[in-house]
Amino acid sequence: MASLPEALAETRLEWDSPLYRMAVAQFDQAVEHAGIHEDSAERLRYPERSIIVSVPVRMDDGRTVVFPGYRVQHSSILGPTKGGVRYDEDVTLGECAALAMWMTWKCALLRLPYGGAKGGVRCNPRAMSQGELERLTRRFTSELLPIIGPQEDIPAPDMATDEQTMAWMMDTYSMQSGFAVPEIVTGKPISIGGSVLRMEATGAGVVMVVARACERLGWRLEDQRCVVQGFGNVGSVAARELTERGAQVIAVSDVSGGLHAEDGLAIEELEAYVRKHGSLAGCEAGRRISNEELLELECDILVLAAREDQVTGENASRVRARMIAEGANGPTTLEADEILAARGIPVLPDVLTNAGGVTVSYFEWVQDLGRIFWTRDEIRAKLAEKLADAFDRVWDVSQERGITLRTSALVAGIRDVAEALEARGLFP
Ligand code: NAD
């Protein structure tokens, strides 16, 4: 039989993309340790369902522009599929397929009754007005109506989408149903059934995982000097939580570049700057550096919270952090993983480290379905408990078997999904 990349190139061109190849290669590495049946592995290599839609939008100048949109549902074995919607110029079917697969392992690792999904629209959201974004969101949601639903597939925010986007999606879906359906999306405003913790959940979860890793390594979080790449939803909250716990954040960056200050940056001031100006561009709170330089700064903990493909075979040997935490999805490539493992730099993997978002999304969905709402402290405590449980399972297996934390996290997720797949069998 041909090896997987060849087989993909021959027969699975639909999803073929560098990110999907990476997701499948990681899966294959983990399968070696998971001890699951090859028939199950074969089924789990491919998404169950993918949809490509054309999203026509009337622009402010009167023209109509058609944007390509996607939704990929990787596995519905454990329950409805769950995953973000991103607006970005790089969105493709293959990218969504990879991200959907990671969501499956993440949900299983956290023991949430979901499979993975991901979707998005290929567009430049920064060049679009609020009105254009609203029309894009509403039309995209309408195109997805046949495949989304509170028991089928539940969207959430991702890159360049936020609670307003989710409110438009919820409203569009509810208008078709004739009544309010808050449980159709998560990450929506609190006024329509959103979670009081959802907006901070991913960043807060990143820091909970980092803190637990520090404990296991015998490091005091207060002594750590941290660098955070990406200053959006995940990165800014992670930076703030790190400083609140006494660690020092010495550099941050966004798409406009980075800022570095050896004696620590004032994160709340940077957040206020971004709220006012839209990005860190023009901010003089520290020495201006490029994103490439930022990744190579000497520090204790490097939090990657921007996007995929940042630490690669090219720059991994120059990373001078003692530990990497993946707030973003797929920021470390396979080649980089090998280099970092050989250098003894632990990588806290995305499927564990950024799972706070989907975990609090799950709480939000449960609350919406039950029409019952928990307090912020209750949600934070439940999140900490879930992440600690997942972290301990991942850490212990990694130590016992001498495998990386990533492989260990994937093994845990893949095993649970495969067990369910085998119990249910193959229909018909
Ligand atoms: P966001 O759009 O709010 O923020 C992204 C940030 O990264 C922005 O500051 C942007 O300027 C910056 N950025 C983009 N390209 C960059 C580059 N090349 N170099 C440096 N900075 C760059 O998005 P987000 O919601 O914070 O998501 C960030 C990552 O986290 C994504 O990979 C996403 O899939 C992942 N993630 C997000 C959540 C969530 O709850 N929002 C949950 C899990 C995973």
Residues whose N, C-alpha, C, O or C-beta is under 5 A from the ligand:
A	BS01	NAD	P157 D158 M159 A160 T202 G230 F231 G232 N233 V234 G235 S253 D254 V255 N291 A305 A306 R307 E308 G327 A328 N329 N354 G357
